[in-house]
Amino acid sequence: MLGLPPYDGSFISLIRHVFLFIALLYPVLIASLGWPALQRHLIFKHAILPLPLFAKFDIPEKYGLAPGKTANLYLSTPDNVTLGAWFVLNDPYHQKRRQTSPNPSQTQTQTPSANDIRDAISTRPTVLFLHGAAASRAAQWRVITYVGLTSRLHVNVFAPDYRGYGDSEGSPDQAGLALDAYTSWNWLIDHGARPEDIVIVGHSLGTGVTGQLVKRLAAEDVKPRGIVLLAPFSTVAKLVETSAVAGIPILQPLQSFPAVLKFTNRMLRYEFDTLSAIQDFNAPTLIAHAQDDYDVPHSHARTLVDKLLEPLLPQMTVDLPSAPGSSFSSEDFAAFSKERDARLAARNALVRKTEVPNFGVIEEFEGHKSHRVVYVETFWGSHALLGAQEGVQDEIGKLFDLF
């Protein structure tokens, strides 16, 4: 029926039928992206990878945190969803608490009290950690990051699980996660934190949540101490376009069919448009991405950095023709080249670039709202462990005066 000879058992025949199967399956795969339930699970991965399995959130020591260092907490959102969270004490406070206790062994078996949390908040800045898709606050790669932040940068870490993750109630959606982040921010404020002592750190999906939170805070004229985007994506639509399976971009064939790609993007129910939200960032910002990140290409981070640089550069008034066969005079090309060179020169004058052997590249500049921007592009760190890289933590500490 399709003009393909029947399978005869040969290797060539097998290859033909495999490619036919892939060709028939591909449109089905693309069409399935419009199914809301599947799309929600692919974006949030809250039920696909609920790691660690059968987690005991009331025993954070099971996952590598020191005895008596972490409080397992619950907070309620304005729409009556209960969220689970951990508050991890900064290491100096935790050690002092142990050493000054009349009964150190008993202190190690006691979770931090409300007074301990308030005291810790008053002594050192706090990181509001907004995690990525899949798993929960107890995931091993996240705990490694908490340990590094609390021990190397001496900050507290407040790590909530969004609705639908861990032992939090509900099911995730974009508005819900944004509300969860805002609720977590307010919990810190209610427990004695000042905005200027809170660093918002988002990882992967959490960078999209961070963008929504900071945009809301900026509208309220509230300024955090700083903002960190680890392994960010610019928008969900661009993330889907660049997503790869086994290193193969799954939507690459659609690049030749803009109308089909546009239709596919219109099926998406979630935006997490950090590319737009980043214009409202009102505090020093660090963006970090690893070159060996095979989940989110580091080109997304570069796109966000370029967005922050754009207001500082000369505007382009001459564009290259977009349609094939369009005329472009030598005068137009000369004008385009002149403007392009002027932008490049302006960028080089604004951005201080440092190449760090065996680590990566660091770029720094003053943003258009007079807030410092640092971009860290590492050689290593992959996707999950970028925040655990000591070099990345060093740059966080330096930018936000945490040392």
N, C-alpha and C positions, 0 to 999 in steps of 0.2 A: 504493500500500500504506500509506503514511503520511498519506494525505489531502492531499498537496501536488501541485498541478498540475505537469505536465512543464515543463521549461525551454523557454521560447519565445523566448529571445534578448533579452528586455527587461531594463532595469536592475532593475526591481522583482522580476522572476523571479530574476535573479542574486543579489540581496540575500537573498531567501528561501532559496535553495539554499546560500548561504554560511553563513547562520545554522543551517540544518539540519546542514550538515557539522560546524560547531563543536559543536552540541548532541550529535551522535553521537560526536565525537572526545573530548569532555571526559571522559566516564566512563572511556574507554580510558586517557587521560592520567593520571587519578587512580589507576586500578588499576595502572598501570605503575610507580608509586612504590614498590610492594611488591616489585619485582624487585631483589634484592640488588645485582647488578652495576651496574644503572642507578643505584640509590640511592647506591652508593659513588662513582660518577663525578660525580654531581650535587653531592654534599656536598664531595668533595675536589678535583675538577676537575684531578687530577694528570696525566691522560692527554689530556684534552680540550684543555687550553691549556698545553702544555709549553714555555712561553716563557722565554728566547729560544730559537729553534730552533737545534739543533746547537751548543749553548753550549760554549765553551772555558773551563771553570771554572779551569783552571790559568793563564789569562791574565785576571785581574780588571781589568787596565788597559783591556782592550777595552770594558769596560762603564762606564768613566768614573772609576775609582779611580786614585789617583796611583801612579806607578811605585814599586815597592818598599814599598807601604803595607799590602798585604794578603797574608796567607798562605792558600793553598788546602790544606785539611787533610782528614783522614779519621779517623773514630773508630768504634769497634765497640760495639754495644749488648750487653747481657747475653744476648739471644737470637740473637747472632751475625749481626746485620745491620750492614753497613758504611754509614755516613752521610757524605756530603760536607758540608763547612762552610767558611766564610770567617772568618778573624780579621782585623779591620781595626784597625790601630793608631790610638790617639788622635793627633790632629794635632800637638800640641806634642812628643810623643815622636818622631813620624815626622820632624818638621822638625829636631829636635835630632840625631837619628840621621844625617840627611843632612849637617848642617853640621859635625859632629864627626868624620865619617869621613875617613880619610886619602885616600880616593879616592871623592868624592861621586858621580861618574858610575857607578862600579861598584856603589855602594850602591843606586842607583836601579834597577839590573838584578837585584838580589838580593831574593828574597822574605824576609820576616822569619824569623829563626831561632827555635828553641825558647827560646833565651836572651832574644832580643828580646821575645818574647811574655811571658815571665815578668817581665821588667823593666817592660814596659808595664802589665801587670796590677798590679804593685806600686806604680806611680806614680799611676794614676788608676782610678776605678771602671769597671766593664765592664757593658755592656748585653747581656743574653742576648735576642736578637731572634727571636721565634717568629712566623714569617710566616703569611699567610693562605692561602686555597685558590688553586690554579692556579699556574702558572709555577714559578720557582725562585729561589734566592738571588741570581741575576744579573739578575732582572727590573729594568727601568729605574726603575720607581717605588720599588722597594726600595733600589736603589743611591742614589737621591736622598736617601732617609731616612738611610742609613748616613753619607753625606757630611755631612748637617746635624748629626747626633749627634756625629760625631768632630771636626768643625771648630768647631761653636758651643758644644757642651757639654763638649768635650775628654774624651769617654769612649771606651773601646775598644768595638767591636761584635763580638760573636760570633754569627754567623748560620748555623745549621745548616739543611740541607734534611732534612725528614722522610723516612722510608722511602717510596719510590715517587715522590719528587720529584727533579728535577735528575739528578745522577749517583749518588744514593743507591740502595741495593738495596731489594728488597722491594715490598710493596704496602700502602697506607695502611689503617688501621683505628683506632678510638678508643684501644684499649689500646696499640697500637703507637706512636702519636704521643705518648701520655703517657710511654711508656718512652723515646722518643727525646729528649724534653725533659729528663727526669730524667738521662739519660746525658750530655746537653750540660751540664747544671748540674754534674754530678760531674767532667766534663772540666775545667771552669773551676777547681773546687776543687783538683783534682789538679795544676793548673798554677799554684797559688799564690794564687788568689783567696780572699778571705774572704767568707762569706755577706753580711756588712754592706756589702760593696763591689760587690754584684751587683744591678742593677736588671733585673727581668724585664719585658720589653715584648712584649705580644702584640697582633697586628693581625688583626681579623676572625676567621677560623677559629682563628688563633693565640691569641685570647682564651679560647676554649674549652679549648685545650691548656694555657694559662697557669693557668686555674682548676684543672685536674687536677694540675698540678705544684705549685702553692702549697698545695693541700689535702694533698698527700703530704708536703711539707716541714713544714707545720704539725703534722702527726701525729708527725713526728720532732723537733719543737721546734726547727726551723731557721727563722730569720727573715732574709729578704733585705733589702737596703737599701730596696727599694720595688717597687711593682707598677704597671704601666701597661696599661690596656685601651683600645686604639684601635679605634673602630668595632665595639664588641662586640655580640653577640646574647645573649639571656638563656638560651634553650635551643634546640636544633635544632627541636623541635616548634613553638615560637612563631615561629622563623625561617621555617619552611615555611608557616605560616599567613599570615605577612605578606609573603612573597616576591611580587614583582611582575614582570611582563613588559611592557615598554613602558609602565610606570606603572600597569598593571592588576593588582591582587592576584589571583593565579590561583585561590586557594582561597576568595575572597570569597563565591561562591555557596553554599559549604558552611556558612557562618556560621548560616544559617537551619535547618540540619539537624545539631544537636549530636551525634546518634548516629553519623552518617556521618563527621563531623569527628573524633570520638573514635576511630572505627575506622581512619581514615587515620593518625592519630598513632600508633596501636598498631602500624602496619606499619613505622614507622621503626626502624632498627637502631642508630642513633646518638643519643646524648643531648647530650653536651658541656654538661652542666647547670651553667652558671656561676651561675645564680640560686641554686642550693643551695650550690655551692662557695664563693661569695663570703662566706658567713657564717664561713668558716674563715680568711679573709685575716688575716694577723698582722703587717702592715707598712703604712706609708703607701701610699695607693692613689690613683692618678689615672685617671679615666675620661673619655675624650674622644670626641665624635661630631660630625659635620657635619650641618647641616640639609639640605644638598644631596646627601646620601648616598642614592642610589636603589637601592642593593643591599641594605643593611640599614637599616631606618628607625631614626631616632635615638630613637624611643620605647623601644627595647630598652635603651639606656644609661640612660634615665630610670628604667626598671623596676629596674635594678641599683642605682642610687642610692637609690631608695625602699626597697629591701631593706636597705641599710646604715643607713638612717634609722629603720626601723621599730622596733628595740628601744629607741630613744631617745624615742619618742612615747607619749602616753597611749593605752591600749588602747581599742578600740571595743567596747562591750558590746551596742549596739543596731545592728542591720543593717537596711537597706532590704529589703523582701520581694522575693524573686527570682522567684516564680511570678506570672504574670498573674492579676489578680483577687483576690490575697491582701489580707486586711484589714490596715490599718495605722492605728492610732488617732492622734488628735491628740496625745495624751500621748507615745506612742512617737516620733512625728515630732519633737516638741519635745526629747525626750531625745537623739535622733539628732543633731539640729542642734547641740545644746549640746556633745556630744562631738566632732563634726566641727570646730566652731569652736575648741575647746580644742586639738585636734591641729594645726590650722592655726597657731594662736598659738605653740604649742611649736616647730613647724617654723621659723617666722619668727625665733624667738629663737635657734635653734640654727644656722641657716644664714646665712652672710654672702654676699650676692649682689652681684656687681659687673658692670655692663653696660659693655662695652668697645666704643666706637664703631668701626664698620667691621670688627669681628672676631667678637664674640659675647658670651656670658654665662659668667661664672665663679662657681661656688658652692663654698663651703668649709665644713666642719664637722669636729668631733672625733667619730670613730666610737665605737661601743660598747665597743671594746677599746682606747680611748685612742690610736687611730692616726688621723692626719689623712686626710681624704678630700677630694679636689678633683674637681669635675665641670666640664669645659670643653665647652660647646656652641658650636661655631663656625658662622658663616654659610657659610663656604666650606671647601674641602678635598676634597669629594666622598668617595669611599670609599677609593681607593687612595692619595691624596696627603695624607691627614690628618696623618700623622706627619712630613711634610716641612714643615708649616706652622710658621713661625718662632714664632708666638704660642703654639702648642702646645708647642714645644720650650722656650720660655721658662718655661712653667708647670712642665714636667718638671724643668728645672734648678733652679727655685725650691723646689719641694717636696722634692727629694732632695739639696739643697745641693751642686749640681754646678758652680756658678759660682765 
